[in-house]
């Protein structure tokens, strides 16, 4: 599956119009954005330079007009290739004034001394700015009001456009193909480190931009930990292997896993796999507009409990997906977020089928008007066996 890199200006114009309509209703003059996904959402500014914490980056979304970038000078050429036209820079690093005076000046120009400034501040947000710097900014704008953004950024990012969905679907398609080709090289005797390394290479060779998240592991009779780094341990008959990957394509993630039995699986392993597979099927059937995340949780959890298991200890059995590996909402027993068309999510039921042994299964979907559409290619109904 091929994709067009980036987005046309019309994509950003639609996002901006949506945001400004909500800002007017919430009584906000500006949105102040400081994190990579939020800045990129309104600008298209895509770079790995965010991995350096030295420099802050700012994007101001005004009540009228286009966003204004206030960024370190090193980022100006890349930002100039986006649809953003007003780019203001300072020489950075500069601990004495890391862009704050320029930012304050821009705020006053766009919205005046009494600007009402919204910042994303709900769950799963952060301010990519030292607390001392935030205090300095507020002191520079003593008559401005800094407040929550009324959930505007969350509401916009949680529902994907067709162009965004196409990128996530392409990432899912690419990685689905890598998983399906595994039997050509996966074999007993390989170490976890070798398996992880070769999987990453295979994804990159297939066209992925990065494999920034890859967790999993193997254990005799099953695995009990899927977030630790891979070890030098070699997989052998009787093991169960899982790989859970967040692979990037043009700034958008897929996030799903696949399980493999090394040699013939025990009946407990085979049964646990069938249970999480059936729970995922129940999730697919329940993922319809108007249902809530809690409804989705119950549909999958009921299958787990009917087979004598309970949902795993990770706190949720799925989540949103997009420019960040895990986005809002969470599929939990008490999350009342209503599903609407355009939401991209993971279904991730898991269970403990023996002390210290777990089974987790994950697929990626998009909510459509008539129900869930799979973005990943569905895993086999029985656990694949590597001999």
C-alpha positions in Angstrom: 0.0 0.0 0.0 1.5 3.4 -1.0 0.7 6.7 0.5 1.3 10.4 -0.3 3.8 11.9 2.1 2.5 14.8 4.2 -0.8 16.5 3.7 -2.2 19.1 1.3 -2.8 22.6 2.8 -6.6 21.9 2.8 -6.1 19.3 5.5 -4.5 21.9 7.9 -7.1 24.5 6.9 -9.9 22.2 8.0 -8.1 21.4 11.3 -7.6 25.1 11.9 -11.2 26.0 11.1 -12.4 23.3 13.4 -10.2 24.6 16.2 -11.1 28.2 15.8 -14.8 27.4 15.9 -14.3 25.6 19.2 -12.1 28.4 20.5 -14.8 30.9 19.9 -17.3 28.8 21.8 -14.9 28.3 24.7 -13.9 32.0 24.8 -10.2 31.5 23.9 -8.0 33.9 22.0 -5.1 31.6 21.5 -4.0 28.0 21.8 -0.4 27.6 23.0 1.1 24.3 21.8 4.4 23.0 22.9 4.5 19.3 22.2 5.5 17.4 19.1 2.2 15.8 18.2 0.2 19.0 18.9 2.6 21.3 16.9 2.7 18.8 14.1 -1.1 18.4 14.0 -1.6 22.1 13.1 1.6 22.6 11.1 2.8 19.4 9.5 6.3 20.0 11.1 7.8 16.5 11.1 11.3 15.9 12.5 13.1 13.6 14.9 14.9 16.7 16.4 12.2 16.7 19.1 14.2 13.9 20.8 16.6 16.6 21.9 15.2 18.2 25.1 17.5 21.3 24.9 15.2 23.6 23.0 11.6 24.5 23.5 9.2 24.9 20.4 6.0 26.9 20.3 3.1 27.1 18.0 0.3 29.7 18.6 -3.1 29.1 17.1 -5.0 32.4 17.0 -8.8 33.0 17.0 -8.4 34.3 13.4 -5.7 33.7 10.9 -3.1 31.0 10.5 -0.9 29.6 13.2 2.4 31.3 14.0 5.5 29.3 14.8 8.0 30.6 17.5 10.9 28.2 17.2 14.7 27.9 17.5 16.5 29.1 14.4 17.8 25.6 13.6 14.2 24.6 12.8 13.3 27.4 10.4 14.2 25.6 7.1 12.1 22.6 8.0 9.2 24.7 9.2 9.3 26.7 6.1 8.5 23.6 4.1 5.2 23.3 5.8 2.1 25.5 5.2 3.1 27.8 8.1 4.1 31.2 6.8 4.8 33.3 9.9 7.9 31.8 11.4 9.7 33.7 14.2 13.0 32.4 15.5 15.7 33.0 18.1 19.2 31.7 18.5 19.1 28.7 20.7 20.3 27.3 23.1 20.0 30.5 25.1 19.3 29.8 28.8 19.0 33.5 29.5 16.0 33.9 27.2 15.0 30.6 25.5 12.4 32.3 23.2 10.2 33.5 26.0 10.4 37.2 25.2 9.8 36.5 21.5 6.8 34.3 22.5 5.4 36.9 24.8 5.8 39.6 22.2 3.9 37.4 19.6 1.1 36.7 22.1 0.6 40.4 22.6 0.6 41.1 18.9 -1.9 38.4 18.1 -4.3 38.8 21.1 -3.3 41.7 23.2 -2.2 42.1 26.8 -5.4 40.4 28.2 -5.1 37.3 25.9 -7.1 34.3 27.0 -4.6 31.4 26.3 -5.6 27.8 26.3 -3.1 25.0 26.9 -3.9 21.2 26.6 -3.8 20.1 30.3 -6.1 17.1 30.6 -5.0 13.4 30.9 -2.2 12.3 28.6 -0.9 15.8 28.1 2.2 17.6 29.3 3.8 21.0 29.0 7.2 20.6 27.3 8.6 23.5 29.1 10.4 23.7 32.5 8.2 24.9 35.3 10.5 27.9 35.9 10.2 28.9 32.3 6.4 28.7 32.4 6.4 30.9 35.5 8.6 33.4 33.7 6.3 33.4 30.7 3.3 34.2 32.9 5.2 37.0 34.6 5.9 38.5 31.2 2.2 38.4 30.5 0.7 39.5 33.8 -2.7 40.5 32.4 -3.2 37.4 30.3 -5.2 34.4 31.4 -3.7 30.9 31.1 -6.3 28.1 31.3 -7.2 24.7 30.0 -7.9 24.5 26.3 -11.4 23.1 27.0 -10.4 19.8 25.5 -10.2 21.3 22.0 -7.0 19.6 20.9 -8.1 16.2 22.3 -11.5 16.5 20.5 -9.8 17.2 17.2 -7.0 14.7 17.4 -9.2 11.8 18.6 -11.1 11.7 15.3 -8.9 11.1 12.3 -9.4 12.4 8.7 -9.5 10.0 5.8 -5.9 11.1 5.0 -4.7 10.3 8.5 -6.5 6.9 8.4 -4.8 6.1 5.1 -1.4 6.5 6.7 -2.2 4.3 9.7 -3.7 1.7 7.4 -0.5 1.7 5.3 1.6 1.2 8.4 -0.7 -1.7 9.5 -0.5 -3.2 6.0 3.3 -3.0 5.9 3.8 -4.6 9.3 1.1 -7.3 8.7 3.2 -8.4 5.7 6.3 -8.6 7.8 4.5 -10.8 10.4 3.2 -13.0 7.7 6.7 -13.5 6.2 8.2 -14.6 9.6 8.1 -18.3 8.9 10.8 -17.8 6.3 13.4 -17.0 8.9 12.0 -17.5 12.5 13.4 -20.7 14.1 14.1 -22.3 17.5 17.6 -21.4 18.7 17.4 -17.7 17.8 17.9 -15.3 20.7 15.3 -12.7 21.6 17.8 -10.0 20.7 18.3 -11.5 17.3 14.6 -11.9 16.7 13.9 -8.3 17.7 16.8 -7.0 15.6 15.7 -8.9 12.5 12.1 -7.8 12.9 13.1 -4.2 13.0 15.3 -4.6 9.9 12.5 -6.4 8.1 10.1 -3.5 8.8 12.6 -0.9 7.6 13.3 -2.9 4.5 9.6 -3.1 3.8 9.4 0.7 3.9 8.8 1.7 7.5 10.3 5.0 8.6 11.1 3.8 12.1 10.3 1.0 14.5 10.5 3.1 17.6 8.5 0.7 19.8 9.1 -3.0 19.9 8.4 -5.1 23.0 7.6 -8.7 23.8 9.6 -11.7 24.7 9.4 -15.5 25.1 9.0 -17.9 28.0 8.6 -21.6 28.6 4.9 -22.4 28.6 4.1 -18.7 28.1 5.4 -15.2 28.8 4.8 -13.1 31.9 6.4 -9.8 30.9 6.2 -8.0 27.6 7.8 -4.6 28.3 11.3 -5.5 29.3 14.2 -5.3 26.8 14.9 -8.5 24.8 17.4 -10.9 26.5 20.1 -13.2 25.1 17.9 -16.2 25.9 17.3 -18.4 23.0 13.8 -19.5 22.1 13.2 -23.3 22.3 10.4 -25.9 22.0 7.6 -25.2 24.5 8.1 -21.4 24.4 5.4 -18.8 23.6 6.7 -15.8 21.8 5.1 -12.4 21.4 6.1 -9.3 19.5 4.2 -6.1 20.0 5.2 -3.3 17.6 4.6 0.4 17.2 6.0 1.1 13.7 6.0 4.5 12.1 5.1 5.6 8.6 5.0 9.3 7.7 4.5 10.2 11.3 1.6 7.8 12.1 1.8 4.6 14.1 0.4 1.1 13.9 0.3 -0.8 17.2 -0.4 -4.5 17.2 1.1 -7.8 18.3 1.4 -11.4 17.1 1.9 -14.6 19.2 3.8 -17.7 18.1 4.2 -21.1 19.7 7.7 -22.6 19.4 6.9 -26.2 18.8 3.6 -27.8 19.6 1.7 -25.6 22.1 0.2 -27.0 25.3 -3.6 -27.1 25.5 -3.5 -24.3 28.0 -1.6 -22.1 25.6 -3.9 -23.0 22.6 -7.0 -22.4 24.7 -5.8 -19.0 26.0 -5.0 -17.9 22.4 -8.5 -18.9 21.3 -10.0 -17.0 24.2 -8.2 -13.7 23.4 -9.0 -14.2 19.7 -12.7 -14.6 20.6 -12.6 -11.6 22.8 -11.2 -9.6 20.0 -14.0 -10.8 17.7 -16.5 -9.6 20.4 -14.7 -6.2 20.4 -15.0 -6.0 16.6 -18.8 -6.6 16.8 -19.3 -4.1 19.7 -17.2 -1.3 18.2 -20.0 0.8 16.6 -20.9 4.5 16.7 -22.9 5.3 19.8 -21.3 2.6 22.0 -18.8 3.7 24.7 -15.4 2.5 25.5 -16.9 0.9 28.6 -19.3 -1.0 26.4 -16.4 -2.2 24.3 -14.5 -3.2 27.5 -17.5 -5.2 28.7 -17.9 -7.0 25.4 -14.4 -8.3 25.5 -14.2 -8.8 29.2 -17.3 -10.9 29.2 -15.7 -13.4 26.8 -12.6 -13.6 29.0 -14.7 -14.2 32.1 -16.9 -16.8 30.3 -13.8 -18.9 29.8 -12.8 -18.5 33.5 -10.3 -15.7 32.9 -10.3 -12.1 33.8 -8.9 -9.1 32.0 -5.1 -8.7 32.5 -3.4 -6.3 34.9 -2.5 -3.6 32.4 -5.5 -1.5 33.3 -7.1 -1.4 29.9 -7.7 -3.6 26.9 -7.2 -1.1 24.1 -6.7 2.5 23.3 -6.6 5.3 20.7 -3.9 5.4 18.1 -2.4 8.0 15.7 0.6 10.3 15.8 1.4 8.9 19.2 1.6 5.2 19.9 -1.1 5.4 22.6 -3.7 8.2 22.4 -7.1 8.8 23.9 -9.4 7.1 24.8 -8.7 4.0 26.9 -10.9 1.0 26.8 -11.6 0.5 30.4 -14.7 -0.4 32.5 -15.5 3.2 33.3 -14.4 5.2 30.3 -17.6 6.7 28.9 -16.1 8.2 25.7 -18.6 7.6 22.9 -17.3 6.0 19.7 -17.7 8.0 16.6 -16.7 7.4 13.0 -13.1 8.3 12.3 -11.7 7.1 15.7 -8.8 4.8 15.2 -8.2 2.3 18.1 -6.6 -0.9 19.2 -8.4 -3.9 20.6 -6.1 -5.5 23.1 -7.6 -8.2 25.3 -5.3 -10.0 27.6 -5.5 -12.7 30.3 -3.5 -14.7 32.8 -4.1 -18.3 32.1 -1.6 -19.7 34.6 0.4 -18.1 37.4 2.8 -15.7 35.8 1.7 -16.7 32.2 -0.3 -14.3 30.1 -1.7 -14.1 26.6 -2.3 -10.7 24.8 -3.8 -10.2 21.4 -4.1 -6.9 19.6 -5.6 -5.6 16.3 -6.1 -2.0 14.9 -9.5 -0.7 13.8 -11.2 2.4 12.6 -14.8 3.2 13.6 -17.1 3.5 10.6 -20.7 4.4 10.3 -21.7 0.7 10.1 -19.1 -0.6 12.6 -15.5 -1.5 12.9 -13.1 -1.8 10.0 -10.0 -3.8 10.5 -6.8 -1.9 9.5 -4.5 -4.8 10.4 -4.8 -8.1 8.6 -6.5 -10.4 11.0 -4.3 -12.9 12.9 -4.9 -16.6 12.5 -7.7 -18.1 14.6 -5.2 -20.7 16.1 -1.8 -19.8 17.5 0.8 -20.2 14.7 3.4 -22.8 15.4 7.1 -22.5 14.6 9.0 -25.7 14.2 
